[in-house]
Amino acid sequence: MSLRQLVIVGTGGHARALLDVVEAVNAYRLLGFLIDDHGEHGDLELLARRGAAPLGGLELLATLDADYLIGTASPRDRARIDRYASALGRRPATVVHPRAHIGSDVRLGPGTVVCALASVTTNVVLGRHVLVDVGASIAHDCRIGDYVTLAPGARVGGGAQIAPLTTVDSGTVVVAWRERLVAQAQ
């Protein structure tokens, strides 16, 4: 069985962290990284220390026969890059680190990345290109919109809904407001 080819769009810290996830999943042959001129720029020396180098700019996506991951934590940049890649007919990869926990009846949208030590319990729906970063957790019955970033250690309680293009910062706890009102009324 041959592995599908993959490129990571971006060269910053998150793009390098995605390399760890891709290597752990071992389901793709990484071609390299694409530089996004409109997004965050990474230290190319740090990328080289990982044994990788940029292939060129984002426009190369038009000529490469490869799936893509978006290596930026910015929801707006992920949405912009996804629109561009989708218009080219490219397919987003969806990756889950083997040290993440995914429960039953979890729906992962295209391009979703779940990093090591993250936990997604049951009956959860994640939109397009959602980032569940290291150690973040999502409890039962949550709906996470497109391009949401859950930063390291973010916690989303059962029944919560997160709007598209939202960043939930490290250490933030989100609870379902409806549940809090019911609890107060009793």
C-alpha positions as CSV (number, residue, x, y, z in Angstrom):
1,M,0.0,0.0,0.0
2,S,1.5,3.4,-1.0
3,L,1.1,6.3,1.3
4,R,-0.7,9.4,0.2
5,Q,1.4,12.5,-0.4
6,L,1.0,15.4,2.0
7,V,2.2,19.0,2.3
8,I,1.9,21.2,5.3
9,V,1.0,24.9,4.6
10,G,3.0,27.1,6.9
11,T,6.5,27.1,8.5
12,G,5.9,28.4,12.0
13,G,5.7,26.6,15.3
14,H,2.4,25.0,14.7
15,A,3.5,23.7,11.3
16,R,6.5,22.1,13.0
17,A,4.2,20.6,15.6
18,L,2.0,19.1,12.9
19,L,5.1,17.3,11.6
20,D,5.2,15.4,14.9
21,V,1.6,14.4,14.5
22,V,2.1,13.4,10.9
23,E,5.2,11.3,11.8
24,A,3.3,9.6,14.7
25,V,0.3,8.8,12.4
26,N,2.6,7.4,9.7
27,A,-0.1,7.4,7.1
28,Y,1.3,10.0,4.7
29,R,4.5,10.7,2.8
30,L,5.4,14.3,3.6
31,L,6.6,16.2,0.6
32,G,7.5,19.3,2.6
33,F,6.2,22.7,3.7
34,L,4.6,25.5,1.7
35,I,5.3,29.2,2.7
36,D,2.1,31.2,3.2
37,D,3.1,34.8,2.3
38,H,0.0,36.2,4.0
39,G,0.2,34.2,7.3
40,E,2.7,33.7,10.1
41,H,6.3,33.0,9.2
42,G,8.4,30.6,11.0
43,D,12.1,30.4,11.6
44,L,13.4,28.3,8.7
45,E,16.5,27.3,10.8
46,L,14.1,25.5,13.2
47,L,12.4,23.8,10.3
48,A,15.8,22.7,9.0
49,R,16.7,21.2,12.4
50,R,13.7,18.9,11.8
51,G,15.2,17.8,8.6
52,A,12.7,19.7,6.5
53,A,12.7,22.7,4.2
54,P,10.1,24.7,2.4
55,L,9.2,23.6,-1.1
56,G,8.1,27.1,-2.2
57,G,5.1,29.3,-1.9
58,L,1.4,28.4,-1.4
59,E,0.9,28.6,-5.2
60,L,2.7,25.3,-5.6
61,L,-0.4,23.6,-4.2
62,A,-1.9,24.0,-7.6
63,T,0.7,21.7,-9.2
64,L,1.3,19.1,-6.4
65,D,-0.6,15.9,-6.2
66,A,-0.9,16.0,-2.5
67,D,-3.3,16.3,0.4
68,Y,-2.7,19.3,2.7
69,L,-2.7,20.2,6.4
70,I,-2.8,23.9,7.5
71,G,0.0,24.6,9.9
72,T,-1.2,27.8,11.5
73,A,-3.2,28.3,14.7
74,S,-5.0,31.4,13.3
75,P,-8.6,30.5,12.5
76,R,-8.9,33.2,9.8
77,D,-5.7,32.1,8.1
78,R,-6.9,28.5,8.1
79,A,-10.2,29.6,6.5
80,R,-8.4,31.6,3.8
81,I,-6.0,28.8,3.0
82,D,-8.8,26.2,3.0
83,R,-10.8,28.3,0.5
84,Y,-7.7,28.6,-1.8
85,A,-6.9,24.8,-1.6
86,S,-10.6,23.8,-2.0
87,A,-10.9,25.9,-5.1
88,L,-7.9,24.0,-6.5
89,G,-9.7,20.7,-5.7
90,R,-7.1,19.6,-3.1
91,R,-8.2,17.3,-0.3
92,P,-7.5,18.2,3.3
93,A,-5.9,15.5,5.5
94,T,-7.5,14.7,8.9
95,V,-5.0,13.5,11.5
96,V,-5.4,12.3,15.1
97,H,-2.2,11.7,17.1
98,P,-2.1,8.1,18.4
99,R,-1.8,9.4,22.0
100,A,-5.1,11.4,21.7
101,H,-8.3,9.9,23.0
102,I,-11.3,9.9,20.6
103,G,-14.6,8.5,22.0
104,S,-17.6,7.0,20.3
105,D,-19.7,8.8,17.8
106,V,-17.2,11.6,17.2
107,R,-17.4,13.3,13.8
108,L,-14.2,14.9,12.6
109,G,-14.5,17.5,9.9
110,P,-12.1,17.6,6.9
111,G,-8.7,19.0,7.9
112,T,-9.2,18.5,11.6
113,V,-6.0,17.9,13.7
114,V,-6.2,16.3,17.1
115,C,-2.8,16.5,18.9
116,A,-1.2,14.3,21.5
117,L,-2.9,14.1,24.9
118,A,-6.1,15.7,23.6
119,S,-9.4,14.1,24.6
120,V,-12.7,14.2,22.7
121,T,-15.4,12.2,24.4
122,T,-18.7,11.2,22.8
123,N,-21.3,12.6,20.5
124,V,-19.1,15.5,19.4
125,V,-19.1,17.2,16.0
126,L,-16.0,19.1,14.9
127,G,-16.2,21.3,11.8
128,R,-13.6,21.9,9.0
129,H,-10.0,22.4,10.0
130,V,-10.6,22.4,13.7
131,L,-7.4,22.3,15.8
132,V,-7.5,20.5,19.1
133,D,-4.1,21.2,20.4
134,V,-1.9,19.4,23.0
135,G,-3.9,18.4,26.1
136,A,-7.1,20.2,25.1
137,S,-10.4,18.4,25.9
138,I,-13.9,18.4,24.6
139,A,-16.7,16.7,26.6
140,H,-19.9,15.0,25.4
141,D,-22.5,16.6,23.1
142,C,-20.4,19.5,21.9
143,R,-20.5,21.2,18.5
144,I,-17.3,22.9,17.5
145,G,-17.5,25.2,14.4
146,D,-15.3,25.4,11.4
147,Y,-11.7,26.7,11.9
148,V,-11.9,26.7,15.7
149,T,-8.6,26.6,17.6
150,L,-8.6,24.9,21.0
151,A,-5.2,26.0,22.4
152,P,-3.1,23.7,24.6
153,G,-5.0,22.8,27.8
154,A,-8.3,24.4,26.8
155,R,-11.4,22.7,28.2
156,V,-14.8,22.6,26.7
157,G,-17.6,21.2,28.9
158,G,-20.5,19.0,27.9
159,G,-23.1,20.5,25.6
160,A,-21.1,23.6,24.7
161,Q,-21.2,25.1,21.2
162,I,-18.2,27.0,19.9
163,A,-18.8,29.4,17.0
164,P,-16.7,29.2,13.8
165,L,-13.4,31.1,13.7
166,T,-13.1,31.1,17.5
167,T,-9.9,30.7,19.5
168,V,-10.2,29.1,22.9
169,D,-7.0,30.1,24.7
170,S,-4.8,27.9,26.8
171,G,-6.3,27.1,30.2
172,T,-9.7,28.5,29.2
173,V,-12.8,26.6,30.4
174,V,-16.0,26.8,28.3
175,V,-19.2,25.6,29.8
176,A,-22.6,25.3,28.2
177,W,-24.7,28.4,29.2
178,R,-28.0,26.5,28.9
179,E,-26.8,24.0,31.5
180,R,-25.8,26.8,33.9
181,L,-29.3,28.3,33.6
182,V,-31.0,25.0,34.3
183,A,-28.7,24.4,37.3
184,Q,-29.5,27.9,38.7
185,A,-33.3,27.4,38.3
186,Q,-33.4,24.2,40.4
